[in-house]
Amino acid sequence: MWVPGACSKRVRNKFAGRIAGVALFGFWMSFLAALHYTMWAMNSASASQTGKLPTAVALYLKEQIGPDGFPVQASWEKAPAIRFSSDWRGQQADPQRETEVRLLWTRGTLFLRFVARYRELHVFPDARPDGWRDQLWDRDVAEAFLQPDARDPLVYKEFEVSPNGYWIDLNISHGETQEMDSGLRRRVVQDAQAHTWTAELAIPMKSLSPAFDPTKTWRANFYRVEGKAEPRFYSAWSPTMTPQPNFHVPGAFGHLEFREKTE
């Protein structure tokens, strides 16, 4: 006996069941992916890096900032330098692609300077009017990953700058990314004869930490990428030790200390 609406009701129930099944499957896939990312990010490099993580020092900027809003050369020279030229596994050093990083700080601003030696330059020709460029890492970049609060190891900040002055700032949280709108300023100079490019970043402290405390040590790592097609050059200050190039390994982040003066 056919009852009006019975067939359509069965179809709707069957369809609803399929939708529910797909939704449940999607939920578990997302959950497992997040779990995998969390365990991998926390455990990668932890065994090999335990007790061997490097320390960088940001020096307090006592001198007056230059008229362009950046530290003068004499101030930069006082800041301790860290240098690296090995790949992300701490191997195959290439001195012609060495990266030098120096950091200065005030209560209101964190300043970073990258001096990057290069073999070739590969940059994007386009960006937003303000220079922000998504997927900037697909060309040459210098990068800083900063973690002011390490209580959640999967939450940190990512900053990148390219040889032609494009940049990107991201909040990273458990594998998800979001534009920071940090208020970052940058200045980039190329020296073709010396085969170097120099990038200075000025990052407002309020975008990094709501209550900056210079007595607290941050976690951080610094990277370089050169090339537009594989094999590219991936370099890390604190090696991530992953089988394939990967910088998102909080367990490998080094330490960043804020000091009033050098020791």
C-alpha positions as CSV (number, residue, x, y, z in Angstrom):
1,M,0.0,0.0,0.0
2,W,1.5,3.3,-1.0
3,V,1.1,6.1,1.5
4,P,1.6,9.7,0.1
5,G,4.9,11.0,1.5
6,A,6.2,7.6,2.7
7,C,8.7,7.2,-0.1
8,S,10.0,10.7,0.2
9,K,10.3,10.3,3.9
10,R,12.4,7.2,3.5
11,V,14.6,9.0,0.9
12,R,15.0,11.9,3.3
13,N,16.0,9.6,6.2
14,K,18.4,7.7,4.0
15,F,19.9,11.0,2.7
16,A,20.1,12.4,6.2
17,G,21.9,9.3,7.4
18,R,24.5,9.6,4.7
19,I,25.1,13.3,5.6
20,A,25.5,12.4,9.2
21,G,27.9,9.7,8.3
22,V,30.0,12.1,6.1
23,A,30.0,14.7,8.9
24,L,31.1,12.1,11.5
25,F,33.8,10.9,9.2
26,G,35.0,14.5,8.6
27,F,35.1,15.1,12.3
28,W,37.2,12.1,13.0
29,M,39.5,12.9,10.1
30,S,40.0,16.4,11.4
31,F,40.5,15.1,15.0
32,L,43.1,12.6,13.9
33,A,44.9,15.1,11.7
34,A,45.1,17.6,14.6
35,L,46.2,14.8,17.0
36,H,48.9,13.7,14.5
37,Y,50.1,17.3,14.0
38,T,50.2,17.9,17.8
39,M,52.2,14.8,18.6
40,W,54.5,15.3,15.6
41,A,55.2,19.0,16.3
42,M,55.9,18.4,20.0
43,N,58.0,15.3,19.6
44,S,60.0,16.0,16.4
45,A,63.6,16.7,17.2
46,S,62.9,16.6,20.9
47,A,65.2,13.6,21.5
48,S,68.1,14.9,19.5
49,Q,67.7,18.5,20.7
50,T,67.2,17.9,24.4
51,G,69.8,20.0,26.4
52,K,71.3,21.3,23.1
53,L,69.0,24.1,22.2
54,P,70.9,27.4,21.3
55,T,70.3,30.8,22.9
56,A,70.0,34.1,21.1
57,V,70.2,37.4,22.9
58,A,68.2,40.6,22.2
59,L,70.1,43.6,23.5
60,Y,68.3,46.6,25.0
61,L,68.5,49.6,22.6
62,K,69.8,52.6,24.6
63,E,70.7,54.8,21.7
64,Q,68.2,57.0,19.9
65,I,66.5,55.5,16.9
66,G,67.4,56.8,13.5
67,P,65.1,59.3,11.7
68,D,63.8,56.5,9.6
69,G,62.5,54.6,12.7
70,F,65.2,51.9,12.7
71,P,68.4,51.5,14.9
72,V,71.6,53.1,13.5
73,Q,74.5,50.9,12.4
74,A,76.4,51.5,15.6
75,S,73.5,50.1,17.7
76,W,73.3,47.0,15.5
77,E,77.0,46.3,15.9
78,K,76.6,46.1,19.7
79,A,73.9,43.4,19.5
80,P,75.3,39.8,19.6
81,A,75.1,38.1,16.3
82,I,74.0,34.6,15.6
83,R,75.0,33.0,12.3
84,F,74.0,29.9,10.5
85,S,74.6,28.3,7.0
86,S,73.7,24.7,7.5
87,D,70.5,23.1,6.3
88,W,67.5,22.3,8.4
89,R,69.2,19.1,9.7
90,G,72.4,20.9,10.7
91,Q,74.3,19.5,7.7
92,Q,75.7,20.6,4.3
93,A,76.8,24.1,5.4
94,D,77.0,26.6,2.6
95,P,79.0,29.7,3.6
96,Q,77.9,31.5,0.5
97,R,74.3,31.4,1.9
98,E,75.1,32.3,5.5
99,T,72.6,34.2,7.5
100,E,73.3,36.6,10.3
101,V,70.7,37.7,12.8
102,R,70.8,40.5,15.4
103,L,68.1,41.6,17.8
104,L,67.5,44.8,19.7
105,W,64.5,45.7,21.9
106,T,62.8,48.5,23.7
107,R,59.6,48.3,25.8
108,G,57.6,49.1,22.6
109,T,59.4,47.4,19.8
110,L,61.4,44.3,18.9
111,F,63.9,45.0,16.1
112,L,65.4,42.2,14.0
113,R,68.1,42.4,11.3
114,F,68.9,39.7,8.8
115,V,72.0,39.9,6.7
116,A,71.7,37.2,4.1
117,R,74.4,36.1,1.7
118,Y,73.0,34.6,-1.5
119,R,74.0,32.7,-4.6
120,E,70.9,33.8,-6.6
121,L,67.8,35.9,-5.9
122,H,64.2,34.6,-6.5
123,V,61.4,36.9,-5.6
124,F,57.7,37.4,-6.4
125,P,56.9,40.4,-8.6
126,D,53.6,41.2,-6.9
127,A,52.1,41.8,-3.4
128,R,49.4,43.8,-1.7
129,P,49.9,47.6,-1.7
130,D,51.3,47.3,1.8
131,G,53.8,44.7,0.7
132,W,52.1,41.8,2.5
133,R,52.3,38.6,0.3
134,D,50.7,35.3,1.0
135,Q,52.8,32.1,0.3
136,L,55.9,34.3,0.5
137,W,57.9,31.2,1.5
138,D,57.7,29.9,-2.1
139,R,60.5,32.2,-3.0
140,D,63.6,33.6,-1.1
141,V,62.9,34.6,2.5
142,A,64.4,35.1,5.9
143,E,62.1,33.9,8.7
144,A,61.6,34.4,12.4
145,F,59.4,32.2,14.5
146,L,58.7,33.7,17.9
147,Q,57.0,32.2,20.9
148,P,56.6,34.6,23.7
149,D,54.6,32.2,25.8
150,A,55.6,28.5,25.6
151,R,52.8,27.2,27.8
152,D,51.1,26.0,24.6
153,P,53.9,24.9,22.4
154,L,51.7,24.9,19.3
155,V,51.0,28.6,19.4
156,Y,53.6,31.0,18.1
157,K,54.2,33.9,15.6
158,E,55.7,33.7,12.1
159,F,57.4,36.6,10.3
160,E,59.0,36.5,6.9
161,V,60.7,39.1,4.7
162,S,62.0,38.8,1.1
163,P,64.9,40.4,-0.7
164,N,62.6,42.9,-2.4
165,G,60.9,43.9,0.8
166,Y,57.7,41.9,0.7
167,W,56.6,40.4,4.1
168,I,54.1,38.3,5.9
169,D,53.0,38.0,9.5
170,L,51.0,35.1,10.8
171,N,49.6,33.7,14.0
172,I,50.1,29.9,14.2
173,S,47.8,27.9,16.4
174,H,47.7,24.1,16.3
175,G,48.5,24.1,12.6
176,E,46.0,26.8,11.7
177,T,47.3,30.2,10.3
178,Q,45.8,33.7,10.5
179,E,47.2,37.0,9.5
180,M,48.5,38.9,12.5
181,D,48.0,42.6,11.4
182,S,51.0,43.2,13.7
183,G,51.9,46.7,12.4
184,L,55.3,45.4,11.3
185,R,57.6,47.9,9.5
186,R,60.6,46.8,7.4
187,R,63.5,48.1,5.5
188,V,65.4,46.1,2.9
189,V,68.7,46.8,1.0
190,Q,70.3,44.7,-1.6
191,D,74.1,44.7,-2.4
192,A,74.6,42.9,-5.7
193,Q,78.3,43.3,-5.6
194,A,78.7,41.7,-2.2
195,H,75.9,39.2,-2.9
196,T,74.0,40.1,0.2
197,W,70.6,41.5,1.2
198,T,69.8,43.1,4.5
199,A,66.3,43.2,6.1
200,E,65.4,45.1,9.2
201,L,62.1,44.5,10.9
202,A,60.4,46.6,13.6
203,I,57.6,44.6,15.3
204,P,55.4,46.3,17.9
205,M,55.8,44.5,21.3
206,K,52.0,44.7,21.9
207,S,51.5,42.4,18.9
208,L,53.8,39.8,20.4
209,S,52.9,39.9,24.1
210,P,50.1,41.8,25.8
211,A,52.3,42.4,28.9
212,F,56.0,42.2,27.7
213,D,58.3,41.1,30.5
214,P,62.0,41.2,29.6
215,T,62.9,38.9,32.4
216,K,61.0,36.1,30.7
217,T,62.8,33.9,28.1
218,W,61.0,33.3,24.8
219,R,61.4,30.4,22.4
220,A,62.4,31.3,18.9
221,N,63.9,30.0,15.7
222,F,65.3,31.6,12.5
223,Y,65.4,30.3,9.0
224,R,66.3,31.0,5.4
225,V,64.9,29.7,2.1
226,E,66.5,30.3,-1.3
227,G,65.3,29.1,-4.6
228,K,62.0,28.8,-6.5
229,A,62.1,25.1,-7.5
230,E,63.3,22.0,-5.7
231,P,66.0,21.3,-4.6
232,R,65.8,24.6,-2.7
233,F,68.1,25.7,0.1
234,Y,66.4,25.4,3.6
235,S,68.5,26.6,6.5
236,A,67.8,26.7,10.2
237,W,69.5,28.3,13.2
238,S,68.3,25.5,15.5
239,P,68.0,22.4,13.2
240,T,64.5,20.8,13.1
241,M,65.9,17.4,12.1
242,T,62.8,16.4,10.2
243,P,63.2,13.9,7.3
244,Q,61.9,16.6,4.8
245,P,62.3,20.3,5.2
246,N,60.0,21.6,7.8
247,F,60.3,24.7,10.0
248,H,57.1,24.2,12.1
249,V,58.8,22.2,14.8
250,P,58.3,24.0,18.2
251,G,60.3,21.3,20.0
252,A,63.4,22.6,18.1
253,F,62.9,26.3,18.9
254,G,65.9,27.8,20.7
255,H,65.8,30.3,23.5
256,L,65.6,34.1,23.2
257,E,66.8,36.2,26.1
258,F,66.3,39.9,26.6
259,R,69.3,41.6,28.2
260,E,70.2,45.2,29.3
261,K,73.8,44.7,28.3
262,T,76.1,42.1,26.9
263,E,78.1,39.9,29.3
